[in-house]
Structure formats: C-alpha cells, structure tokens
Amino acid sequence: MEQNSFVSKFKLSEVLSLLPFLGKWLFFSLVVGAISGSASAFFLVTLDWVTNYREANLWIIALLPLGGLVIGLAYYYLGKSVVKGNNLIFEEYHDPKAVIPFKMAPLVLFSTLVTHVFGGSAGREGTAVQMGGALADQLTHVFKLKAHDRKIILIMGIAGGFASVFGTPLAGAIFAIEVLVIGRMRYEAIFPALLTALVADFICTAWQVHHTMYSIDFVPLLSLLHLFWALVAGIVFGLAAKGFSIATHAWSRWFEAMIAYPPFRPVVGGIILALAIWGMGSTRYIGLGIPVIVESFQVQVGHFDFLLKTIFTSFTLGAGFKGGEVTPLFYIGATLGNTLSQWIDLPMALLAGMGFVAVFSGATNTPIACTLMGIELFGSESGTYMAIACVVAFMVSGHAGIYSSQKLKGFKHAPFSNKSVLSE
C-alpha cells in the first residue's frame, strides 16, 4: 500500500513538473502561430494578386531583367546578412551567433513577389519559412531566451510558416523538426511545433485564405505487383529530386564564377529566362505552376513538363531570384508521376500524388513529413503508397539536398556509411 502511494505521488509530481513547460510553450505557440499565420496569409493574398496580374499582362515578362536587378541590388546593399535565406536559419540553429535580422521577412517577401510578377519560376515555401523564422526569432530579444529555448523558437517559426502556407499542420510540425538534421529529431520540440503549426494554419484560414485542393479518386488495394510499381516509381522520384538539387547548386556556382558583381547575376538570368519564355511562347513553366499541378491529377500532361520545370526553376533560383523550391518540386513530381502512369500500372492521379510528395521528400530529406503531407492532402487511403514513394525517394536521392546547411547526423543506408560524410 505504501509503495503504491509512493508511485502515485511520484507520477503526480512528474505531471505537475510539466505544467510550467506546457504553459510556457503554449504561450509562445500562440504568439508565433498568430504571427507566422498572418504573415503567410498576407503573402498568399499578394502572391495570388501578382500572379493574376502577370497572366493578364504578359508583356511584363520582358521586364524580368529589371526585376532581377532590383532584387540583386536590394540584397547586395540592404540584405547581405540575410542573403543565405533558409540556410541562415539552419546555421543559426546549429551554431547560434546572432538573432536573425527582422529585415529578412520584408526582404524575402518583396523579392519573391518581384520574382513572380515578372515571370520567374519559383515557389513560396522558402519565403514563408524565412518570414516565420525571422519573425519568431525576434522573441529571443524580447524575452531574452537562452540558446536551448531559441532553437525551439526557430523550429516553431519554420513549422508555422510551412503549415500555414500549404494548409498542412501535421506535415509542417514534423518538417520543422526533421529538416534541420538528417538522422536526428528534437523530440522536446514536437509539442510547441505542432501547436504552432495548428495555430498558424487556423489563423491563415481565418484571414479567408484558401488552399488548393487535390483529389485522388481511386486507390487500389496494395498487392505485390502494386508494391513493386510503387518502389519503381519511388526510385524515379528520388532521381528527379537528386537532379533538381544538383541543377540548382550547379547554376548557382556557374553564376558566381561567371559574374563577379552579385546584382548583375539575376539581370543576366532574367534576360535568358525572358528570351526562353518568349521563344517557347508559353507561361506553363513559370511562377508556381499550380494550374499544371491540378491538371496532372485529371488529364495526361506533356512528357517533358517535369524536366522543363526543373530547368526553369533551378535556373531562376541559381541566378539569384527569390522564392522557394517546394511548389516547383510538387509540380515536377506530379507531372512526372502523371507521365509514369503510361508505363506503370497504377492510377494516374495516385502516381501524380505520390510524385507530388516524393520528389519533395528526396530533395529535402524529410520522408516522414512528406508522408504526412500526402495523407493530409490526399487522404489516408493513399497513405501506404505515399509512404513507400517518400521513403524510397529519400533513400535514392543520397545525402545531397536543396539545403546546403542541412546537417548530417546519421546514414540513410549502408552504401553511404563512410564516416567522412558525417557533419560534426
């Protein structure tokens, strides 16, 4: 009896000791969620406006070099301390030095809108994550947070930005924890990250912002044959992710080697892009490309849509334009999956959905978050297929990714178990 009483008291003391932790992170989650959700809502509304304006006034694409010059000058003279973007947030998480400057948020917002209004091919995740991270980190000053708490605040900023811009709170929370380090996850950040993601998504929706809806009308029962085809598709998606990462970094190195003055890089890139768009006579491969993504779930698309989007986006970002990579990765994956349906015995919409999340998984090394995103967007019926595609793509893509400051603390599989690739 005495022992049982001791156990009860011990468990009660454990619960009571959690209350300060829960209270503190509940407060910060509400604050960060409200800020990042509102920032994403404003961003999505303005992004939709500039996209519609561009499509109604295609002549503006001729001014893409001018837009590149504005972005280049803004970052060269005003934003040198934040030019690394997402990678700066990663670096501050791994090796804290200084609070991320507030100016990261307005600079990346402005530059992303400029990129899209003039016809660059880019996404929106990078912008939302940078705004969320920069705005959240300002709380470090206000509340004089210690290094450990600051790391959690940065995770919360990433979670809030990602969740609200895509409408996927579960994926947003896990993405923020999973993306920083390959092979390790910070479990004490799960509660604040999840709560922040939920609040941010709620706030963004409360601002009357609506996200694109996708549907997979038929998901077959998993059989050995279907498993085989899902594995094959995952391999192809992983190779596509690896190709995108390599191309983006390669274009960035090429511009740095060829043009010494940074503001001129997006100018030259803008000239080449504008000529390419004019020569092709199509805006199919610029901007977010959401209409093409939706189309991929409904009808057959061009065999080379995924490749052309890879070229346009990697070149745009490599030249120094701003935005994100994730929505273009959705485009690449969905159109590639659509094309694979001509040879792989799985429904077209299912393959488009698998590619949607799997190429993203391979490029960011976040298979768990991407599986959850697939379930949130397409329903639990397709969950097994999404998981297979995301995990296989993650394995096949290797340890490279779109984020150069992402740390490696574990191996994906034995062929990569060379200790020299581990980050300290």
N, C-alpha and C positions, 0 to 999 in steps of 0.2 A: 504494500500500500504506500509506504514511504517512498519507494523507488518510483512508482507511478506518479506520485505527486511531484517529485523532482523533475521527471521528464516533462510533465505538463508545464511546470514553471519555466523550464529551460526553453521549451518551444515557444511559450508566450513571450519570453524575453527576446527571442530571435525575431518574432513578428514585430514587437514594439521597436526593436532597433532598426527596422526597415522604414518606419514611418518618416523620419527626417529625410532619408534618401528619396522616398516616394514623393514627399511634399516638395522637396527642392526641385526635382526633375519634372514634376507636374507643372510647377510654375514656369520653368524655363521652356518646357514643351509648348505651353500655351502661347508664350511670348514669341518664340522662334517660329512656331507654326503659323501664327497670325501674320507675322512679318513676311515670311517666305511665301505663304499662300497669296497674300495681297500683291506682293511683287510679281509673282508668276501670273496672276490674273491680269494685271496691267500689261505685262509683257505679251501675253497671248492675245489680248484685245488689239494692241497696237500692231503686233505681228500680222494678225489677220487683216488689219486695215491696209498695211503697206503691201501685203501680198495681193490683195484685191486691186489696189491702185496700180501696181506693176502690170498685172494681167490686163487691165483696162487701158493701159498706156505703155505699150511695148517699146515705144521709141526711147523710153528712159533707160533701157538696157545699154544704149550707146554711151551713156554717162557712167558706166561701171568703172572705167579707169579713174574718173574723178572721185567716185565713192571710195575707191581703193586709196587714193591719195589722202582723202580726209581721214580715213581710218589709220593709215600709216603715220600721218603727222600727229594725230591725237595720241597714239600710243608712244611715239618716239619722244614727244615733248611733254606729255602730261602723264603717261602711264607706263613708264619704264619699270616701275616697281611692281606692276600687276600684269605685265605682258605675258607671263607664263600661264595665266588663266587657271584651269583646273589643276595643273601641275603645281602651282604655287600653294594651293590649299593642301595638296598631298604633302608637299615639302614641309609646310608649317605643322602638319600633323606629326610627321616623322621626326622633324628636327626644329622645334619651336624657336623662333628668333624674335619675331615682332608681330603684333596684331595686323591682320590683313587690312590694308588701307580701304576705307569706305568707298573711295573713288572707283574701286573695281566694279561695283554694282552699276553705277550710271554709265561708265565707260563701255562695259560689255553690252549693256542694253542698247545704247546708242549705236555702237558699231555693228551689232547683229541686225538691227533694223536697217541700217545703211546697206549692209551686205544683201539683205533680202529685197529691198525696194529697187535696187539696181540690177538684180538678177544673178547674184552669186548662188552657188549650190551649197547649202549648209543646213544645220539643224537648229535645235533650240535647247537641248539638254545642257550643253556647256554653259549657256547663258543663265539658265535657271539655277544650276548648281553653283556657279560663281556668285550670283546675286545672293542666294541663300547662305552660302558660306561666309561671304564678306559681311553681310548684314548681321548674321548670328555672332560673328567674332567680335563685333562692336560691344557685345555684352561683357566681353573679357575686361574691357576698360571700365565699364560702368560698375560691375560687381567685383572687380579685382580678383578674377578667378585664377586658381592655381593651374599649373600645367596639365594635371590629370583631368580636371574638370573642363579645361579649354579644349582638350581633344574630343571630349564627348560633345561639346557645343559645336565643334566643326562637323562632326558626324551628323548631328541634328540638322545643321544648315543644309548639308548635302541631301539628307532624307526629305526635308521639307520642300526643297527646290525640285527634286526629281519627282516626288509623289504628286505635287500639285500641277506640274507642267504636263504630266501624262495621265493623271487620274488613276494612279496605281499605288495606293498607300503601302500595301504589303511589300511589293517589289521595291518601292522607294526606301523603306526602312532597311531591308536586307541589303540592297545595293550599297547604301552608305557604309554599312559595316563590312561588306565583302570586298568592295573595290579597292580599299586602301592598301591591303596586304594580301598577296596571293598565298594562301596556305594557313592563314590565321584570322580569327574573328574575335572582336572585342565584345564579349557577351554582356558585360555590365552596361553596354550602350544600347542593348536591344529595347528595353523599356522606354527610355527617352526618345530613341529614334522612331520607334513605332508610334508613340503618342504624337510626336511632332508631325510625322507623315500624315496621320489621320486628321489632325487639326488643320494642317496646311491644305489638304485636299478638300476638307469641308469649307474652309474659308474661300478657297478659289472658286468652288461651286456656288457658294453664297453670293459671290460677285456676278452671278449669272454667266459664268464661263462654262461652255460645254465642250466635251472632248469627243473626238471622232470615235464612232462605234464600228466594230468589225464583227463579222459573224461567220462561223463555220457550220454549215447546215447539216453535215453528215460526218460522223466519226466512227469508223469501223471498229469492231472488236479486235483487240490485239491478238494476232496469231504469229506463228513462227515466221511466216512469209512477210507479214507486215513489219515484224520486228527487224528482219533483215533489211527491208527497204528503208525503214526509219534510220538504221545505222548507216546505210549508204548515203542517205540524204544528209545526216549529221556530218559525215566526213566532208562532203562537198561544201556545206555551210561553213565548216571550220576553215577550209582552204580559202574560201571567199573572204572570211574575216581576216585571215593572215595576209591575204593580198591587199586588202584595204589598208591595214596598218602599215605594211611595208611601203605602199604607194604614198601615203600621207607623209611619212617621215622622209621618204626619198625626195619628194617635191620640196619639202621644207629645206633640206640640205642643199638641193640644187639652187634654190633662190638665194640662200645665204652665200653660196660660193660664187654665183654669177653677179649679184648686185650687192655692193658693199653698203649702200645707204638704205636702211630698212624701209623708209616711207615710199621708196620707188618700187619695192617688190610687189605690193598689191596693184600698183599702177600698171606695170608690165603684165602682171597676171590678169588684170581687168581687161586690158587690150586684147589679149589672146582669147579670153573667155567670151568677150563680146563678139569677136570675129567668128568664133566657133558656133555660138548661138545663131548668129546671122547666117552663117554658111549652112547650118542644118535646117534653118527655117522652122525651128520648134523650140518651145519652152518646157518640153517634157522633162528635161534633166536638170532644171534649175530649181531654186527655192527648196521648200520642204518636200514637195512631191507627193503630198497626201492624196490627191485625186488618183494618182497612179497606184498608190498602195491599195486604196479601196478597190480599184479596178482589178488588181491582182487576185482578189478573192471572188471575183464574179465572172470574168472572161479571160480568154487567153491573151497574154501580152507579148511584146516583142522579145525574141530570144536574147537580144543583146542589151536589153534595158538595164539589167543589173551591172553589166560591165561599163556602160556609158555613164551611169550614175556614179560608179566607183571612180572613174576618171575625172568627171566634173567636180565631185566633192573633194577628193584628195588634192586636186589642183587648186581649188578655191581656198581651202584651209592652208595648204602648203605655201600659197602665195602671201598669206598674212591676213586674209579676210577672217571675220569672226562669226561665231555661231556655235554649233555643236555638231557632233558626228552621229548621234544616236538615231534621229529620224531618218537621215540618209541610209544608215545601216538597216533600219526597218524596210526601207524601200528596196535596198539591194537584196535583202533576204526574202522579202515577199515576192519580188519579181523572179528571183532565182528559183524559189520553190514552185512558183507558177510554171516556169519553163520545165523544171524537172518532172512535172506531172505528165509530160508527154512520154516519158520513159520509165517512170517509177509508178508502180501500181498502188497509189494512194490518192485519195480525192484531192483535187486541185486546191480548194480552199484550205484544207488541212495542211498541205505542203507549204502553201503561202504563209500560214500562221506559224508553222514550225520554223521556216526560214526567217520570218519576222523577228523572232526572239533568239534563234540560234546563232545567227551572224553577229548579233549584238553580244551574245554570251561569249563567243570566241574572241571578239575584238576588245572586250573589257575584262575578260577573265572573271565573270560573275555568273556562273551557271545556276546557282540557287535563286538569285534574284530574278533571273530571266525566266526560269521555270515558273516562278510565282506570277510574273508579269503575264506569261502565256495563259495561266489559269484565270487571272483577273480579267483579262481582255476577251478571252475566247471561251471560257467556261471550264469546269472541272472535267468534263467528259474527255477533253483532249489532253488532259494533264500528263498522262503517261507518255504520249508522243512528244509533247513539249519537253519533258524531262530528258528523254533519250536524245533528242536533237541537240538540246543545250549542252548536255554533259559531253557528248561525242565531239561537238564543235569546239568546246572548251579544251578538250584533250588534244585535238588535231592542230589547233591554232598555235601551239607552242607557248613559250613564255613571253613572247613579244605581245604588245597591245598598243592601243591608241594613246595610253597614258604613260609617258616616259618616266614619270616619278612614282609609278606604282611599284611597291616593294615586293620582293620575292622571299618568302619565309618557308617555303615548302615546295616539294616537287609534284608535278601533275602525274608523272608516271616514270617508270624505271629508265627509259632511254634518255631522260633529262636529268638523271641523278648525278650530274657532275657538280661537285661542291663549288666549283669556281663560279657558277651562275647564281649562287645564293647571295642575297643582299645582307650586309651586316646590320 
